[in-house]
Amino acid sequence: MTTKYPHLRQDFLASIVVFLVAVPLCVGVAVASGVPAELGLVTGIVGGLVTGFLPGSSLQVSGPAAGLTVLVFEAVSEFGVGTLGVIVLMAGLFQLAMGFFKIGRWFRAISVSVVEGMLCGIGLVIIAGQIYAAAGLKAPQTGIGKIAGLPGAFADALGSSKALASLAIGAGTIAVIVLWTRLPKAVRSVPGALAAVVLATLATLALGLPVATVEVEGLFGVVQLPGADAFGELATPAIWGTIVAFTLIASAESLFSAAAVDRLHDGPRTEYDKEMVAQGVGNTVCGLLGALPMTAVIVRSSANVNAGAKTKASRVLHGAWLLLFAAALPSALALVPIPALAGILVHAGWKLIPFRQITALWRGHKGEALILVVTAVSIVAVNMFEGVLIGLALSVVKTAWEASHLKTEIVDKGAGPVQVHLTGNATFLRLPKILDSLEALPQDRPVELDLSGLHHLDHACRTALRNWAERHSSAGTEPVRVTTAA
């Protein structure tokens, strides 16, 4: 046994750690997404027992992610829980197609600033929304509304003993998670989030606090195949934007997580296209079960590596422990206070905000820092999908602008022709500058236009330069002499 499974002990112990980390996060993400708590466990189970078996990234762990909470909540609010399965199913099929066509590796080309901005925006919306949940209040629908309404929410909470008790449980949960990292290593073998939930539950029961708890429907009561009505929603154009958003964001988060996990261990590197297929299979199964979408989750993955996992057996076993928990102890969920789960997600949202990266980018790459901030603000102000598209568009424009670096040098000795030397990349983005320089030249002097130093001359610039040369030559001077690279 030892020879056949040399790392069984390490993987077994790591699976227990990952399971303990996953339970509160699976439940918390589900509740924050506006779906039954058990659906979060279903996604975690599929992430272990289905995706966990497949090749790709051997040590990263998949399940419901805080990063998709906002998008799932919006989808459930607009289309209903019954249609969520269809959305996740279609996203899974798209991921499968991208994996088979080897598009997975291209996600590494996405600007890191856009990804960090996406996580920052998601984190801000999660924090704002879960503060309402911690106080037992209904949150506004929009990101701007959530943030703008916080002062009024705090004022309402101060006038209600029930809201204050709920806030106290949420704040206490955050405090335990933060302080847990300072305790002795033996104590920290129990994950801080799990310890915080247990302590919050015990405090709520012992003090008889009027705090809302998780509603339990039973594992088999929430799992249901999407019906014909749900598939009929595919005729609605609006749903396809949500499907694309699920696909792109879940894929990007999973593959960036894989890159991060690869830096944590010395084992086999991630095969990105195979990992995309694995995520696609997992989301297809989650969609058929009507569960939450799945991504690779860096919190669980890093816990898996740090706990000493060596093979994919640890993540498969963690799925088995989740299944046993969901089947044998569903009533335990009914004791968990909702503000405790809100506290976990507030902490998770805070961890998504890349404070150090923003500072470092601002010092060395202000343009990248601007893209990060604009992406985050756009997600808060509009929505996640359009915010990411705005960030991507800004990143492309910035890259194109930098790639079209051009130097214009004019040599005028007072007699003879005026010499104009263009070096670099002449693209349409630099065309206004080029034409301004040329049109400012004296009309009664001959011009020599040297293009031999250009690495690239696009069609727009080529046409504009030809037209300018014809106009300048027709003014009565000598024809413009153009020198190009050999």
PyMOL commands that set and color helices and strands:
alter all, ss='L'
color gray80, all
select helices_A, chain A and resi 8-32+37-49+51-53+66-79+81-100+104-109+112-134+143-148+150-158+161-180+187-189+192-207+219-222+228-235+237-262+272-288+298-306+313-328+330-333+338-352+355-364+366-381+384-403+428-439+459-473
alter helices_A, ss='H'
color red, helices_A
select strands_A, chain A and resi 62-63+295-296+406-411+418-426+447-457+481-483
alter strands_A, ss='S'
color yellow, strands_A
deselect
rebuild
show_as cartoon
